[in-house]
Amino acid sequence: MSSFRPFGLSTWLAAPAAAVLLMLTPVVQAPARAQAAEATSAPQQAANPAPASPSQTTVAATTQPPGEQRGLTSRAIDKVKQVAKSAGDIFSRVPCLPPKGSAKTMGSLPHVAGKLVAGKPVVIVAFGSSSTAGYGASSPDFNYPNRLAAQLRRQYPTADITVINAGVGGEDAPEMMKRLQKEVIDVHPDLVIWQVGTNAVLRNLDPGDTARMVEDGIARIQAAGDADVVLVDPQYSPRVTERPESAGKMVKLLGKVAELRHVGIFPRFEVMRDWHEKQALPVESFVIADGLHMNDWGYACFAQLLGDDIIHSVGQIKLGVNVPADVRTYRPM
């Protein structure tokens, strides 16, 4: 996986106007709903409010009077500068580095990679709970689906990429299964990134029951179409690691489900533990004060590493290395 490369403002300003407007289009948010944080109390929610749901925006300069067109252009340039600055500044003090010395599995992503290579529209659904919704981020720009969308649009500026944020705080597999059909399958995605398991650990749910539900959900997604699937296991944070037995079982079982169903898995628990134990980052540098949710840097690095793997899969397709979906791919992240 490629390491992070700072993205300069000059690159943004040099991009075609259509690409710039595409970069500025935020992630499509699933229908508005209450976004309770993962197992957090009301006082904690007040202290760390969930970010507002971003909405799809479009710019139709041809319908605006000349004066308003100039104002719109000026605002668009200002937005480009702000987003470019945030993209570069987030890792200016602490870089986002992939784990070293261990092999992590994501599996191949032949469907979404093939669509990107062919220049076809791509739809990605980020399915999960509050760490997908973006609880703990300072603004919607910094939740992980938005960061991932921005990275992919920078990499493929002419591509039609839609990322749908289908995260609902406080949920785990039982609640997610109830909305799987409407918010995932019926959207006909090319890639589903399913973050699951944290709330099951915090609520003392049986990891085995969670794994069985997730396996059933993946089977339904696979039966409905050609979507690639990537599971995201629990985060490495104090409120999760204080339940080591349950957390360990959950991580292990989700890995087995991914292997059984021949889908990818982003090992978030191990990646975050690497940040702390091998890269010597204090937990407080990537987890907010509630001891559970990631901060802007944590979400950004998570999205960066996930995006790098998608980009790597596209590179494989371009080189003619189309790894079958039923072959696990092991490589350093």
Beta strands, then each sheet from edge to edge (+ up, - down):
strand 1: 28-29
strand 2: 104-105
strand 3: 122-128
strand 4: 161-167
strand 5: 191-195
strand 6: 228-232
strand 7: 264-266
strand 8: 330-331
sheet 1: 1+ 4+ 3+ 5+ 6+ 7+
sheet 2: 2+ 8-
end
